Structures are given as C-alpha cells and as structure tokens.
Amino acid sequence: MTQPSTPGRSSGTAVGFLVTLALLVVVLGWLFSDSFKPGVTLFSNDAPLGAHTADQVKTPGAFTGVWHDLNWLGANGGSYPADLTFGALYLLGPVGYSKFHAPLALLILGLSAWAMCTALGFRRPVAILTGLAAALNMNAFSNACWGLSCWPLAWAMSFLAVAAVLAGEIIAPPEVQGGDTLAQRASQLTPQQWRVLALMVQGDQNKQIAYKLGVGEPTVKAHVTVILRKLGVRSRTQAVIEARGLALPPA
C-alpha cells in the first residue's frame, strides 16, 4: 500500500537516478577499460578465471551440486546459491565474469546507496555524491577487485532494505494485509511516525517538528513521506484532514 507518486516527485527521482547511473558508468568504465580488450581480464586473488573454468564448477550444473575430484577420491563441495554473484557468473560466463564482476557489483552498490539516501529525504546532490562515494571510496572497491564482489553486493542489499523500509513498502499478500480502512492503514505507523502525524495535525511544519522531536529536518521529511504512503493519501493536507478522526497521541 503505497502513495501514488506525483509527476514532479517521480521526475526528480528519475533525474537523480539517471545522473548517478551515468556518472558511475563513465567512471567505472574508465577505471576498468582494459576489461573491454580481448585477451585481457581482471586479476583477482579470490575469483581467478581458472577456478571458474573447471568442469566441476561449471554453471548451471553447479547450482545443483559441486563434486571436487581433482587428484584425490573427491568430496562434496556443496552447491552454488542462486544469488547475484553466481547469477552473474552464469549469465556472463567465466571470462565475462572475470572481466566485469567487479564494476557491476560496484555499480549496483552505488545505485543502492543513492536509493537509500533518496528514501531518507536527502537532497539530490547529496544522494548522488553518496552513491559515487559508496562505489569508489570504500573498502568495497578493493574487495571487489580482490574477487569478493559478494561483499559490495551484500552492502547494496542492506542499503536497498533500508530504502524499502523508509518507503513504507509492505511485503505481504493482500489476504494478510486485511481491510483497507484508514485506521487499519494508520496501524502500520511506527510510534515516531504517530508523533510526527500528531504534530502535523497540530499545524507544525517540518522545522518545528524536528525541533520538538530532537531530530534533523531531513528525518522528518522522510517520516512524512512514509506517513503519506502508509495512509494512502496524496498530500500533507489530505493526511491532516483524514487523521483528525484518529486517536492521536498528545503532541
């Protein structure tokens, strides 16, 4: 149950995403430009090309099981999990994966950091710079080049999880969510969001709410965005009008 996006907000978000994507593609494309040359691949200590070309770990067979049988009786090596790392290995093949797994993982990390900052209500330049910093100025960069692209991907999924929570997404089938009354929708609000809503009804603006709750104004903006989406309303005014019928906590 989410608030329908307004055209202005959607276009602003799209611009931020496209700018971040373009900058990351240009910078990562330049840093890993040698990977586009035939016969050249990225050296990585923990994901060497030779290890991924062995018959025993070829995909898609490795998703159902790996049997190590080199120079000994053999042993069960488990199986490849169906995740982004091994999905990229399957789609790109061993050579393509060795060339591009690092920049792809860093690209996903940068975009995920941008998404989290956007959900937090940060200004567009801040969100864009954070996306660039996450991909290019963290230990994740060296991890990816070392062959551990699963690390930046793990951080990326964490950023996306935070963005989803801030956006107020409900991960449940309709039959679990129950009815669609305002009170039922409002029951999804956290205690802090209830306090923000009570102050909104009282007539306070974001700066006043931030002062009274002892938080930053961007945090209040993020809470207001989530409140609107959870209530299923389009504007702050509509949220205030409908919330007057709810049992709000003292402001």
Secondary structure, DSSP 8 states (H G I E B T S, - for coil): ------HHHHHHHHHHHHHHHHHHHHHHHHHTGGGGSTT-----TTS-HHHHHSGGG-TTGGGT--EE-SSSS-EE-----SSHHHHHHHHHHHHHHHHHHHHHHHHHHHHHHHHHHHHTT--HHHHHHHHHHHHHSSHHHHHHHHT-THHHHHHHHHHHHHHHHHHT---S-HHHH----HHHHHTTS-HHHHHHHHHHHHT--HHHHHHHHTS-HHHHHHHHHHHHHHHT-SSHHHHHHHHTTS-----
